Amino acid sequence: MGYNGLMEKTLRIAVLIDAENISNKYIKLILDEVTAFGTPTYKRVYGNFTNSSVNAWQEELRAYALTPVFQFNYTKGKNASDSAIIIDAMDILYSGQVDGFCLVTSDSDFTKLALRLREAGMLVIGMGEQKTPGSLVSACETFKFLDLLYNSNGEDSEEDNPSEEASSKERANRKKATPSKKQIRREIKSIIDAKGDEEGWTDLSVIGNLLSQRVPGFDPRNYRFNKLGKMIESYNDFEMKKLVNEKNELIQFYFRVKEDPSQKKRTSVEILTSD
């Protein structure tokens, strides 16, 4: 089911946050992203709150009405929160009270959980940083890279500026996590070739749905574009058509591959009449 169909009704989403793996600075972004899909009915934060990094979540617990789930790590180096999240997720699944889950973690240990929830027909939204292994990204129906979105919103600060060594590692992780613009362009062209009408035009919503399925974790904001249409326009390979009604109200966007790649980008407007 595509995202447009999913959003026709208000979905109930269980948000389960691994506080030992995710910074509290992302909380508003997390909840904002979830509300694009539905209503967060469960908002649980898991971790050993005796740890300083997890304890930093305390202010957010009050501000965003989050439910803390304290997990003491009985063995050094082992994260007891993983098991708690998995158990709670299955309990919530069998309760029948939600339509989907948002797993907020960069830990590949949740890959099997994401797959199991999808097998049960649940929408599974993943959120984590670029260091998230590809297995977890692919296991989710859609995945949001929090650090990319956070920085694209201009919310990076001095503490977010890594050392040269860390920055190099971050770039390597980003390369693995997000395909290049050139790769995305190839995917878009392939989709248009496969789904275009007799004149080659393809509905933007069709492109968006198939692109998110082909490229796990795809989001135009990862490439500094707030809309997919603007990202496609940035390439010189495609031309755009706007479908409007008699009142000049926008109905839909369509794109096709330019017949002559050397020609300048152009936009045409088609008027819908009541005939």
Summary of the structure (lengths in Angstrom):
residues: 275
radius of gyration: 21.0
end to end distance: 32.4
largest distance: 72.8
contacts: 813
relative contact order: 0.10
helix: 44%
strand: 21%
